[in-house]
Amino acid sequence: MIEGTKQWTMKQVINYLEKDPLKNIPKLLNIADKIAINERDKRVIQRIRNISGDPDNNWNILINRFFTELNPNSRKKIITNYFINSIMVGIPKKNKLQEVHDCNIPWAILIDPTTACNLKCTGCWAAEYDKHDNLSFETIDRIISEGKELGIYMYIYSGGEPLSRKKDIIKLAEKHDDCMFLSFTNGTLVDEVFAKELARVGNFALAISVEGFEEETDMRRGKGTYNKVMDAMTLLKNEGVPFGFSTCYHKYNTDVVGSNEYIDMLIDKGALFGWYFTYIPIGKDAVVDLIATPEQREYMYHKVREIRETKECFVLDFWNDGEYVNGCIAGGKNYFHINASGDVEPCAFIHYSDTNIHDVSLLEALKSPLFRQYRQNQPFNSNHLKPCPLFDNPEKLRDMVNKTNAVSTQPIDEESVEDLTAKCEDAAKAWTPVAEVLWNKRNR
């Protein structure tokens, strides 16, 4: 019944999109109303209906950007694969199955196709990886196929630099034409040919790493990187390919990356969305001095909310948005990570594992002892502005790793969980009083 409704919906959506998408938004929302299953989806649809009638609303402007700046193929694939397959069909399916199997089943899977990278960024753990680890096309294909059986239609690539596997990731997007793909990338390998390939497949978006303007970006990523990133954004915008930005804020760039000038520049370049991450000192030689101060983290807490209310770009903060998702989203709750060696990790920032995808099915991996510990202990703090078991509650990660005998997956500089969490203790203690004040104000 659900599959039949989905197919009918896709045909109707495509029909309206091929005509006059902006004029037909009310009809598209009526279709969404008919297949919305839970109250959350219905509330989202109603909110879109409300803002679509206000021409000055920043979200309305963002919707208009979606329909006017993207090529028709990408628009269709985002609506059918992301909003319908992944959210409206996939989430209810995975929610039912996780009750059946008594384990977390995520909305998205983060996969490292390779550890190879053409940059060596300060503070990035991937810079220390063995550059020869790769997940084969067949293994990634199996992960996606098994994921779809569980209701997972969203797949995200990280690395290393995923675009060093351009042919394989395009081929996977073609084969799994009902899924949506996103790749985090440094952007330096985007050329005109690849931009056209992304436009052709339609179901592939990029999140391009940028650390501020030229000075801030090149400080961590190397001289000339910023200009290459700007060139990549121009190519993608010209082809109508969906893309956003991925920004790590730290002690030396927070004021810049939270500024209106920075966001306005990225919007002008064509970014439709953005991810903010705070710097985490992973790896034995990680630069602890880059950790943002509590005042800087609070600044980003307010700035991200301000941007969402005023700018035509959808932004998220991986840590400070814990209040909207009931704390930590890792360990298969909303996502998990598979590295290029096949190690199944609860989070891209938690490099410990007790399972390898080469030895087990996807469902068996989600039932591993470490993932069961995550399910049992989430949320890790009743204050969801302290969601992380590493950066905000380091004692929680130590306990889970030691209980399950999970091992370090850092390939060169294996780091004990005691050493890693020790580097985060001071930051967690310093953030706690700030987070308490913010949380109490929110819940007053």
Contacts in CASP RR format, 6 or more apart in sequence:
PFRMAT RR
TARGET T0000
AUTHOR 0000-0000-0000
METHOD contacts of the structure
MODEL  1
MIEGTKQWTMKQVINYLEKDPLKNIPKLLNIADKIAINERDKRVIQRIRN
ISGDPDNNWNILINRFFTELNPNSRKKIITNYFINSIMVGIPKKNKLQEV
HDCNIPWAILIDPTTACNLKCTGCWAAEYDKHDNLSFETIDRIISEGKEL
GIYMYIYSGGEPLSRKKDIIKLAEKHDDCMFLSFTNGTLVDEVFAKELAR
VGNFALAISVEGFEEETDMRRGKGTYNKVMDAMTLLKNEGVPFGFSTCYH
KYNTDVVGSNEYIDMLIDKGALFGWYFTYIPIGKDAVVDLIATPEQREYM
YHKVREIRETKECFVLDFWNDGEYVNGCIAGGKNYFHINASGDVEPCAFI
HYSDTNIHDVSLLEALKSPLFRQYRQNQPFNSNHLKPCPLFDNPEKLRDM
VNKTNAVSTQPIDEESVEDLTAKCEDAAKAWTPVAEVLWNKRNR
2 89 0 8 1.000
2 93 0 8 1.000
5 34 0 8 1.000
5 35 0 8 1.000
6 35 0 8 1.000
6 84 0 8 1.000
6 85 0 8 1.000
6 89 0 8 1.000
9 31 0 8 1.000
9 34 0 8 1.000
9 35 0 8 1.000
9 84 0 8 1.000
10 80 0 8 1.000
10 84 0 8 1.000
12 31 0 8 1.000
13 28 0 8 1.000
13 31 0 8 1.000
13 76 0 8 1.000
13 79 0 8 1.000
13 80 0 8 1.000
13 84 0 8 1.000
14 76 0 8 1.000
14 80 0 8 1.000
16 24 0 8 1.000
16 27 0 8 1.000
16 28 0 8 1.000
16 31 0 8 1.000
17 24 0 8 1.000
17 72 0 8 1.000
17 75 0 8 1.000
17 76 0 8 1.000
17 79 0 8 1.000
18 72 0 8 1.000
21 28 0 8 1.000
21 67 0 8 1.000
21 75 0 8 1.000
22 64 0 8 1.000
22 67 0 8 1.000
22 68 0 8 1.000
25 52 0 8 1.000
25 63 0 8 1.000
26 49 0 8 1.000
26 52 0 8 1.000
28 79 0 8 1.000
29 45 0 8 1.000
29 48 0 8 1.000
29 49 0 8 1.000
29 52 0 8 1.000
32 41 0 8 1.000
32 45 0 8 1.000
32 83 0 8 1.000
32 88 0 8 1.000
33 42 0 8 1.000
33 45 0 8 1.000
35 84 0 8 1.000
35 88 0 8 1.000
36 42 0 8 1.000
36 45 0 8 1.000
36 88 0 8 1.000
37 88 0 8 1.000
37 92 0 8 1.000
38 92 0 8 1.000
41 87 0 8 1.000
41 88 0 8 1.000
48 59 0 8 1.000
48 63 0 8 1.000
51 57 0 8 1.000
51 59 0 8 1.000
51 60 0 8 1.000
51 63 0 8 1.000
52 60 0 8 1.000
52 63 0 8 1.000
53 60 0 8 1.000
54 60 0 8 1.000
58 309 0 8 1.000
58 310 0 8 1.000
58 311 0 8 1.000
58 312 0 8 1.000
59 312 0 8 1.000
61 312 0 8 1.000
62 272 0 8 1.000
62 312 0 8 1.000
62 313 0 8 1.000
62 314 0 8 1.000
65 270 0 8 1.000
65 272 0 8 1.000
65 312 0 8 1.000
66 75 0 8 1.000
66 78 0 8 1.000
66 272 0 8 1.000
67 75 0 8 1.000
69 237 0 8 1.000
69 240 0 8 1.000
69 270 0 8 1.000
69 272 0 8 1.000
70 78 0 8 1.000
70 240 0 8 1.000
70 241 0 8 1.000
70 242 0 8 1.000
71 199 0 8 1.000
71 202 0 8 1.000
71 239 0 8 1.000
71 240 0 8 1.000
71 241 0 8 1.000
73 199 0 8 1.000
73 200 0 8 1.000
73 201 0 8 1.000
73 202 0 8 1.000
74 199 0 8 1.000
74 202 0 8 1.000
74 203 0 8 1.000
74 205 0 8 1.000
74 240 0 8 1.000
74 241 0 8 1.000
74 242 0 8 1.000
76 202 0 8 1.000
77 180 0 8 1.000
77 201 0 8 1.000
77 202 0 8 1.000
77 203 0 8 1.000
78 180 0 8 1.000
78 203 0 8 1.000
78 205 0 8 1.000
78 242 0 8 1.000
80 178 0 8 1.000
81 153 0 8 1.000
81 177 0 8 1.000
81 178 0 8 1.000
81 179 0 8 1.000
81 180 0 8 1.000
81 203 0 8 1.000
82 153 0 8 1.000
82 154 0 8 1.000
82 180 0 8 1.000
85 153 0 8 1.000
85 178 0 8 1.000
85 179 0 8 1.000
85 180 0 8 1.000
86 107 0 8 1.000
86 108 0 8 1.000
86 152 0 8 1.000
86 153 0 8 1.000
86 154 0 8 1.000
86 179 0 8 1.000
86 180 0 8 1.000
89 151 0 8 1.000
89 153 0 8 1.000
90 107 0 8 1.000
90 151 0 8 1.000
90 152 0 8 1.000
90 153 0 8 1.000
91 107 0 8 1.000
91 151 0 8 1.000
93 150 0 8 1.000
93 151 0 8 1.000
94 105 0 8 1.000
94 106 0 8 1.000
94 107 0 8 1.000
94 150 0 8 1.000
94 151 0 8 1.000
94 152 0 8 1.000
95 105 0 8 1.000
97 105 0 8 1.000
97 150 0 8 1.000
97 151 0 8 1.000
98 104 0 8 1.000
98 105 0 8 1.000
101 363 0 8 1.000
101 366 0 8 1.000
101 367 0 8 1.000
103 363 0 8 1.000
103 366 0 8 1.000
103 367 0 8 1.000
103 371 0 8 1.000
103 372 0 8 1.000
103 375 0 8 1.000
104 331 0 8 1.000
104 332 0 8 1.000
104 333 0 8 1.000
104 336 0 8 1.000
104 366 0 8 1.000
104 371 0 8 1.000
104 374 0 8 1.000
104 375 0 8 1.000
105 150 0 8 1.000
105 151 0 8 1.000
105 152 0 8 1.000
105 332 0 8 1.000
105 366 0 8 1.000
106 152 0 8 1.000
106 331 0 8 1.000
106 332 0 8 1.000
106 333 0 8 1.000
106 334 0 8 1.000
106 335 0 8 1.000
106 336 0 8 1.000
106 366 0 8 1.000
107 152 0 8 1.000
107 154 0 8 1.000
107 334 0 8 1.000
107 335 0 8 1.000
108 152 0 8 1.000
108 154 0 8 1.000
108 155 0 8 1.000
108 156 0 8 1.000
108 334 0 8 1.000
108 335 0 8 1.000
109 143 0 8 1.000
109 147 0 8 1.000
109 152 0 8 1.000
109 154 0 8 1.000
109 155 0 8 1.000
109 156 0 8 1.000
109 335 0 8 1.000
109 336 0 8 1.000
109 337 0 8 1.000
109 338 0 8 1.000
110 156 0 8 1.000
110 157 0 8 1.000
110 158 0 8 1.000
110 335 0 8 1.000
110 336 0 8 1.000
110 337 0 8 1.000
110 338 0 8 1.000
110 348 0 8 1.000
111 135 0 8 1.000
111 140 0 8 1.000
111 143 0 8 1.000
111 155 0 8 1.000
111 156 0 8 1.000
111 157 0 8 1.000
111 158 0 8 1.000
111 337 0 8 1.000
111 338 0 8 1.000
112 135 0 8 1.000
112 157 0 8 1.000
112 158 0 8 1.000
112 159 0 8 1.000
112 160 0 8 1.000
112 162 0 8 1.000
112 337 0 8 1.000
112 338 0 8 1.000
112 339 0 8 1.000
112 340 0 8 1.000
113 134 0 8 1.000
113 135 0 8 1.000
113 140 0 8 1.000
113 157 0 8 1.000
113 159 0 8 1.000
113 162 0 8 1.000
113 165 0 8 1.000
113 168 0 8 1.000
113 169 0 8 1.000
113 340 0 8 1.000
114 133 0 8 1.000
114 134 0 8 1.000
114 135 0 8 1.000
114 159 0 8 1.000
114 160 0 8 1.000
114 161 0 8 1.000
114 162 0 8 1.000
114 164 0 8 1.000
114 165 0 8 1.000
114 340 0 8 1.000
115 126 0 8 1.000
115 129 0 8 1.000
115 130 0 8 1.000
115 131 0 8 1.000
115 132 0 8 1.000
115 133 0 8 1.000
115 134 0 8 1.000
115 159 0 8 1.000
115 160 0 8 1.000
115 339 0 8 1.000
115 340 0 8 1.000
115 411 0 8 1.000
116 131 0 8 1.000
116 132 0 8 1.000
116 134 0 8 1.000
116 160 0 8 1.000
116 161 0 8 1.000
116 164 0 8 1.000
117 126 0 8 1.000
117 127 0 8 1.000
117 129 0 8 1.000
117 131 0 8 1.000
117 159 0 8 1.000
117 160 0 8 1.000
117 161 0 8 1.000
117 164 0 8 1.000
117 186 0 8 1.000
118 161 0 8 1.000
118 164 0 8 1.000
118 186 0 8 1.000
118 188 0 8 1.000
118 189 0 8 1.000
119 127 0 8 1.000
119 161 0 8 1.000
119 186 0 8 1.000
119 188 0 8 1.000
119 221 0 8 1.000
119 222 0 8 1.000
119 225 0 8 1.000
120 127 0 8 1.000
121 127 0 8 1.000
121 186 0 8 1.000
121 220 0 8 1.000
121 221 0 8 1.000
121 222 0 8 1.000
122 219 0 8 1.000
122 220 0 8 1.000
122 287 0 8 1.000
122 290 0 8 1.000
123 220 0 8 1.000
123 279 0 8 1.000
123 281 0 8 1.000
123 286 0 8 1.000
123 287 0 8 1.000
123 290 0 8 1.000
124 220 0 8 1.000
125 282 0 8 1.000
125 283 0 8 1.000
125 286 0 8 1.000
125 351 0 8 1.000
125 410 0 8 1.000
126 159 0 8 1.000
126 160 0 8 1.000
128 283 0 8 1.000
128 285 0 8 1.000
128 410 0 8 1.000
128 411 0 8 1.000
128 412 0 8 1.000
128 413 0 8 1.000
129 160 0 8 1.000
129 340 0 8 1.000
129 411 0 8 1.000
129 412 0 8 1.000
130 411 0 8 1.000
130 412 0 8 1.000
133 339 0 8 1.000
133 340 0 8 1.000
133 341 0 8 1.000
133 411 0 8 1.000
134 165 0 8 1.000
134 340 0 8 1.000
135 338 0 8 1.000
135 340 0 8 1.000
135 342 0 8 1.000
137 168 0 8 1.000
137 171 0 8 1.000
137 172 0 8 1.000
139 342 0 8 1.000
139 357 0 8 1.000
139 358 0 8 1.000
140 168 0 8 1.000
140 172 0 8 1.000
141 172 0 8 1.000
141 175 0 8 1.000
141 176 0 8 1.000
143 338 0 8 1.000
143 357 0 8 1.000
143 362 0 8 1.000
144 155 0 8 1.000
144 172 0 8 1.000
144 176 0 8 1.000
144 179 0 8 1.000
145 176 0 8 1.000
146 361 0 8 1.000
146 362 0 8 1.000
146 363 0 8 1.000
147 362 0 8 1.000
148 176 0 8 1.000
148 178 0 8 1.000
148 179 0 8 1.000
150 362 0 8 1.000
150 363 0 8 1.000
153 178 0 8 1.000
153 179 0 8 1.000
153 180 0 8 1.000
154 179 0 8 1.000
154 180 0 8 1.000
154 182 0 8 1.000
155 176 0 8 1.000
155 179 0 8 1.000
155 180 0 8 1.000
155 181 0 8 1.000
155 182 0 8 1.000
156 181 0 8 1.000
156 182 0 8 1.000
156 183 0 8 1.000
156 184 0 8 1.000
156 335 0 8 1.000
157 169 0 8 1.000
157 181 0 8 1.000
157 182 0 8 1.000
157 183 0 8 1.000
157 184 0 8 1.000
158 183 0 8 1.000
158 184 0 8 1.000
158 337 0 8 1.000
158 348 0 8 1.000
159 184 0 8 1.000
159 340 0 8 1.000
160 340 0 8 1.000
161 185 0 8 1.000
161 186 0 8 1.000
161 189 0 8 1.000
162 169 0 8 1.000
162 183 0 8 1.000
162 184 0 8 1.000
162 185 0 8 1.000
163 169 0 8 1.000
163 183 0 8 1.000
163 185 0 8 1.000
163 187 0 8 1.000
163 189 0 8 1.000
163 190 0 8 1.000
163 194 0 8 1.000
164 189 0 8 1.000
166 189 0 8 1.000
166 194 0 8 1.000
166 197 0 8 1.000
169 181 0 8 1.000
169 183 0 8 1.000
169 204 0 8 1.000
170 197 0 8 1.000
170 198 0 8 1.000
170 201 0 8 1.000
170 204 0 8 1.000
172 181 0 8 1.000
173 179 0 8 1.000
173 181 0 8 1.000
173 201 0 8 1.000
173 202 0 8 1.000
173 203 0 8 1.000
173 204 0 8 1.000
174 201 0 8 1.000
177 201 0 8 1.000
177 203 0 8 1.000
179 203 0 8 1.000
180 203 0 8 1.000
180 205 0 8 1.000
181 203 0 8 1.000
181 204 0 8 1.000
181 205 0 8 1.000
182 204 0 8 1.000
182 205 0 8 1.000
182 206 0 8 1.000
182 207 0 8 1.000
183 204 0 8 1.000
183 205 0 8 1.000
183 206 0 8 1.000
183 207 0 8 1.000
184 206 0 8 1.000
184 207 0 8 1.000
184 209 0 8 1.000
184 246 0 8 1.000
185 206 0 8 1.000
185 207 0 8 1.000
185 208 0 8 1.000
185 209 0 8 1.000
186 208 0 8 1.000
186 209 0 8 1.000
186 221 0 8 1.000
186 225 0 8 1.000
186 229 0 8 1.000
187 206 0 8 1.000
187 208 0 8 1.000
187 209 0 8 1.000
187 228 0 8 1.000
187 229 0 8 1.000
187 232 0 8 1.000
188 225 0 8 1.000
188 228 0 8 1.000
188 229 0 8 1.000
188 232 0 8 1.000
190 206 0 8 1.000
190 208 0 8 1.000
190 231 0 8 1.000
190 232 0 8 1.000
190 235 0 8 1.000
190 236 0 8 1.000
191 235 0 8 1.000
192 235 0 8 1.000
195 235 0 8 1.000
195 236 0 8 1.000
195 238 0 8 1.000
195 239 0 8 1.000
195 241 0 8 1.000
196 239 0 8 1.000
198 204 0 8 1.000
198 205 0 8 1.000
198 206 0 8 1.000
198 236 0 8 1.000
198 239 0 8 1.000
198 241 0 8 1.000
199 239 0 8 1.000
199 240 0 8 1.000
199 241 0 8 1.000
202 241 0 8 1.000
204 241 0 8 1.000
205 241 0 8 1.000
205 242 0 8 1.000
205 243 0 8 1.000
205 244 0 8 1.000
206 236 0 8 1.000
206 241 0 8 1.000
206 242 0 8 1.000
206 243 0 8 1.000
206 244 0 8 1.000
207 243 0 8 1.000
207 244 0 8 1.000
207 245 0 8 1.000
207 246 0 8 1.000
207 273 0 8 1.000
207 274 0 8 1.000
207 275 0 8 1.000
208 229 0 8 1.000
208 232 0 8 1.000
208 233 0 8 1.000
208 243 0 8 1.000
208 244 0 8 1.000
208 245 0 8 1.000
208 246 0 8 1.000
208 271 0 8 1.000
209 221 0 8 1.000
209 229 0 8 1.000
209 245 0 8 1.000
209 246 0 8 1.000
209 247 0 8 1.000
209 248 0 8 1.000
210 217 0 8 1.000
210 226 0 8 1.000
210 229 0 8 1.000
210 245 0 8 1.000
210 246 0 8 1.000
210 247 0 8 1.000
210 266 0 8 1.000
211 217 0 8 1.000
211 219 0 8 1.000
211 220 0 8 1.000
211 221 0 8 1.000
211 247 0 8 1.000
211 248 0 8 1.000
211 253 0 8 1.000
211 257 0 8 1.000
212 226 0 8 1.000
212 247 0 8 1.000
212 253 0 8 1.000
212 256 0 8 1.000
212 257 0 8 1.000
212 262 0 8 1.000
213 226 0 8 1.000
213 256 0 8 1.000
213 262 0 8 1.000
213 265 0 8 1.000
214 224 0 8 1.000
214 226 0 8 1.000
214 227 0 8 1.000
216 252 0 8 1.000
216 253 0 8 1.000
216 256 0 8 1.000
216 257 0 8 1.000
217 225 0 8 1.000
217 226 0 8 1.000
217 229 0 8 1.000
218 224 0 8 1.000
218 225 0 8 1.000
218 226 0 8 1.000
219 252 0 8 1.000
219 253 0 8 1.000
220 248 0 8 1.000
230 269 0 8 1.000
233 243 0 8 1.000
233 269 0 8 1.000
233 270 0 8 1.000
233 271 0 8 1.000
234 269 0 8 1.000
236 243 0 8 1.000
236 270 0 8 1.000
237 243 0 8 1.000
237 269 0 8 1.000
237 270 0 8 1.000
242 272 0 8 1.000
243 270 0 8 1.000
243 271 0 8 1.000
243 272 0 8 1.000
244 266 0 8 1.000
244 270 0 8 1.000
244 271 0 8 1.000
244 272 0 8 1.000
244 273 0 8 1.000
244 274 0 8 1.000
245 266 0 8 1.000
245 271 0 8 1.000
245 273 0 8 1.000
245 274 0 8 1.000
245 275 0 8 1.000
246 274 0 8 1.000
246 275 0 8 1.000
246 277 0 8 1.000
247 257 0 8 1.000
247 274 0 8 1.000
247 275 0 8 1.000
247 276 0 8 1.000
247 277 0 8 1.000
248 276 0 8 1.000
248 277 0 8 1.000
248 278 0 8 1.000
248 279 0 8 1.000
249 257 0 8 1.000
249 258 0 8 1.000
249 276 0 8 1.000
249 277 0 8 1.000
249 278 0 8 1.000
249 279 0 8 1.000
249 292 0 8 1.000
249 296 0 8 1.000
249 300 0 8 1.000
250 278 0 8 1.000
250 279 0 8 1.000
250 290 0 8 1.000
250 291 0 8 1.000
250 292 0 8 1.000
251 279 0 8 1.000
251 289 0 8 1.000
251 290 0 8 1.000
251 291 0 8 1.000
251 292 0 8 1.000
251 293 0 8 1.000
251 296 0 8 1.000
252 290 0 8 1.000
254 292 0 8 1.000
254 296 0 8 1.000
254 299 0 8 1.000
254 300 0 8 1.000
255 299 0 8 1.000
256 262 0 8 1.000
257 276 0 8 1.000
258 299 0 8 1.000
258 300 0 8 1.000
258 303 0 8 1.000
258 307 0 8 1.000
260 311 0 8 1.000
263 307 0 8 1.000
263 311 0 8 1.000
263 313 0 8 1.000
263 315 0 8 1.000
264 311 0 8 1.000
266 274 0 8 1.000
266 313 0 8 1.000
267 311 0 8 1.000
267 312 0 8 1.000
267 313 0 8 1.000
271 313 0 8 1.000
272 313 0 8 1.000
272 314 0 8 1.000
273 313 0 8 1.000
273 314 0 8 1.000
273 315 0 8 1.000
273 316 0 8 1.000
274 313 0 8 1.000
274 314 0 8 1.000
274 315 0 8 1.000
274 316 0 8 1.000
275 315 0 8 1.000
275 316 0 8 1.000
275 318 0 8 1.000
276 300 0 8 1.000
276 304 0 8 1.000
276 315 0 8 1.000
276 316 0 8 1.000
276 317 0 8 1.000
276 318 0 8 1.000
276 320 0 8 1.000
277 318 0 8 1.000
277 319 0 8 1.000
278 291 0 8 1.000
278 292 0 8 1.000
278 297 0 8 1.000
278 300 0 8 1.000
278 318 0 8 1.000
278 319 0 8 1.000
278 391 0 8 1.000
279 290 0 8 1.000
279 291 0 8 1.000
279 292 0 8 1.000
280 286 0 8 1.000
280 291 0 8 1.000
280 349 0 8 1.000
280 390 0 8 1.000
280 391 0 8 1.000
280 424 0 8 1.000
281 287 0 8 1.000
281 288 0 8 1.000
281 290 0 8 1.000
281 291 0 8 1.000
281 423 0 8 1.000
281 424 0 8 1.000
282 349 0 8 1.000
282 351 0 8 1.000
282 410 0 8 1.000
282 415 0 8 1.000
282 420 0 8 1.000
283 351 0 8 1.000
283 410 0 8 1.000
283 413 0 8 1.000
283 415 0 8 1.000
283 420 0 8 1.000
284 410 0 8 1.000
284 413 0 8 1.000
284 415 0 8 1.000
284 419 0 8 1.000
285 413 0 8 1.000
286 423 0 8 1.000
288 423 0 8 1.000
291 427 0 8 1.000
292 300 0 8 1.000
293 430 0 8 1.000
294 430 0 8 1.000
294 431 0 8 1.000
294 433 0 8 1.000
294 434 0 8 1.000
295 434 0 8 1.000
297 319 0 8 1.000
297 320 0 8 1.000
297 431 0 8 1.000
297 434 0 8 1.000
298 434 0 8 1.000
298 438 0 8 1.000
300 317 0 8 1.000
300 320 0 8 1.000
301 317 0 8 1.000
301 320 0 8 1.000
301 385 0 8 1.000
301 438 0 8 1.000
304 315 0 8 1.000
304 316 0 8 1.000
304 317 0 8 1.000
304 320 0 8 1.000
304 321 0 8 1.000
307 313 0 8 1.000
307 315 0 8 1.000
308 314 0 8 1.000
308 315 0 8 1.000
319 387 0 8 1.000
319 388 0 8 1.000
319 391 0 8 1.000
319 392 0 8 1.000
320 385 0 8 1.000
322 328 0 8 1.000
322 329 0 8 1.000
322 384 0 8 1.000
322 385 0 8 1.000
322 387 0 8 1.000
323 384 0 8 1.000
323 385 0 8 1.000
323 439 0 8 1.000
323 442 0 8 1.000
325 334 0 8 1.000
325 384 0 8 1.000
326 378 0 8 1.000
326 379 0 8 1.000
326 384 0 8 1.000
327 378 0 8 1.000
327 379 0 8 1.000
327 380 0 8 1.000
327 381 0 8 1.000
327 384 0 8 1.000
327 387 0 8 1.000
328 347 0 8 1.000
328 374 0 8 1.000
328 378 0 8 1.000
328 379 0 8 1.000
328 380 0 8 1.000
328 387 0 8 1.000
328 388 0 8 1.000
328 389 0 8 1.000
329 335 0 8 1.000
329 387 0 8 1.000
330 336 0 8 1.000
330 337 0 8 1.000
330 346 0 8 1.000
330 347 0 8 1.000
330 350 0 8 1.000
330 374 0 8 1.000
331 346 0 8 1.000
331 347 0 8 1.000
331 370 0 8 1.000
331 371 0 8 1.000
331 374 0 8 1.000
331 375 0 8 1.000
331 378 0 8 1.000
332 346 0 8 1.000
332 366 0 8 1.000
332 371 0 8 1.000
332 374 0 8 1.000
332 375 0 8 1.000
333 374 0 8 1.000
333 375 0 8 1.000
333 378 0 8 1.000
336 344 0 8 1.000
336 345 0 8 1.000
336 346 0 8 1.000
336 347 0 8 1.000
336 366 0 8 1.000
336 371 0 8 1.000
337 344 0 8 1.000
337 345 0 8 1.000
337 346 0 8 1.000
337 347 0 8 1.000
337 348 0 8 1.000
337 350 0 8 1.000
338 344 0 8 1.000
338 345 0 8 1.000
338 357 0 8 1.000
339 345 0 8 1.000
339 351 0 8 1.000
339 409 0 8 1.000
341 356 0 8 1.000
341 409 0 8 1.000
341 411 0 8 1.000
342 356 0 8 1.000
342 357 0 8 1.000
342 358 0 8 1.000
343 353 0 8 1.000
343 355 0 8 1.000
343 356 0 8 1.000
343 357 0 8 1.000
343 409 0 8 1.000
344 353 0 8 1.000
344 355 0 8 1.000
344 356 0 8 1.000
344 357 0 8 1.000
344 360 0 8 1.000
344 365 0 8 1.000
344 368 0 8 1.000
344 371 0 8 1.000
345 351 0 8 1.000
345 352 0 8 1.000
345 353 0 8 1.000
345 409 0 8 1.000
346 352 0 8 1.000
346 370 0 8 1.000
346 371 0 8 1.000
346 374 0 8 1.000
347 390 0 8 1.000
349 388 0 8 1.000
349 390 0 8 1.000
349 391 0 8 1.000
350 389 0 8 1.000
350 390 0 8 1.000
350 397 0 8 1.000
351 408 0 8 1.000
351 409 0 8 1.000
351 410 0 8 1.000
351 415 0 8 1.000
352 370 0 8 1.000
352 397 0 8 1.000
352 401 0 8 1.000
352 406 0 8 1.000
352 407 0 8 1.000
352 408 0 8 1.000
352 409 0 8 1.000
352 417 0 8 1.000
353 370 0 8 1.000
353 406 0 8 1.000
353 407 0 8 1.000
353 409 0 8 1.000
354 368 0 8 1.000
354 369 0 8 1.000
354 370 0 8 1.000
354 404 0 8 1.000
354 405 0 8 1.000
354 406 0 8 1.000
354 407 0 8 1.000
355 364 0 8 1.000
355 365 0 8 1.000
355 368 0 8 1.000
355 370 0 8 1.000
355 371 0 8 1.000
357 365 0 8 1.000
360 368 0 8 1.000
365 371 0 8 1.000
368 404 0 8 1.000
369 403 0 8 1.000
369 404 0 8 1.000
369 405 0 8 1.000
369 406 0 8 1.000
370 400 0 8 1.000
370 401 0 8 1.000
370 404 0 8 1.000
370 406 0 8 1.000
373 400 0 8 1.000
373 403 0 8 1.000
373 404 0 8 1.000
374 389 0 8 1.000
374 400 0 8 1.000
377 389 0 8 1.000
377 396 0 8 1.000
377 400 0 8 1.000
379 387 0 8 1.000
380 386 0 8 1.000
380 387 0 8 1.000
380 388 0 8 1.000
380 389 0 8 1.000
380 392 0 8 1.000
380 393 0 8 1.000
380 396 0 8 1.000
381 387 0 8 1.000
381 392 0 8 1.000
381 393 0 8 1.000
383 435 0 8 1.000
383 436 0 8 1.000
383 439 0 8 1.000
384 439 0 8 1.000
385 435 0 8 1.000
385 438 0 8 1.000
385 439 0 8 1.000
386 392 0 8 1.000
386 393 0 8 1.000
386 428 0 8 1.000
386 431 0 8 1.000
386 432 0 8 1.000
386 435 0 8 1.000
389 396 0 8 1.000
389 397 0 8 1.000
389 400 0 8 1.000
390 397 0 8 1.000
390 420 0 8 1.000
390 421 0 8 1.000
390 424 0 8 1.000
391 424 0 8 1.000
391 427 0 8 1.000
391 428 0 8 1.000
392 428 0 8 1.000
392 431 0 8 1.000
392 435 0 8 1.000
393 428 0 8 1.000
394 421 0 8 1.000
394 422 0 8 1.000
394 424 0 8 1.000
394 425 0 8 1.000
394 428 0 8 1.000
395 421 0 8 1.000
397 417 0 8 1.000
397 420 0 8 1.000
397 421 0 8 1.000
398 417 0 8 1.000
398 418 0 8 1.000
398 421 0 8 1.000
400 406 0 8 1.000
401 417 0 8 1.000
402 417 0 8 1.000
407 414 0 8 1.000
408 414 0 8 1.000
408 415 0 8 1.000
408 416 0 8 1.000
408 417 0 8 1.000
END
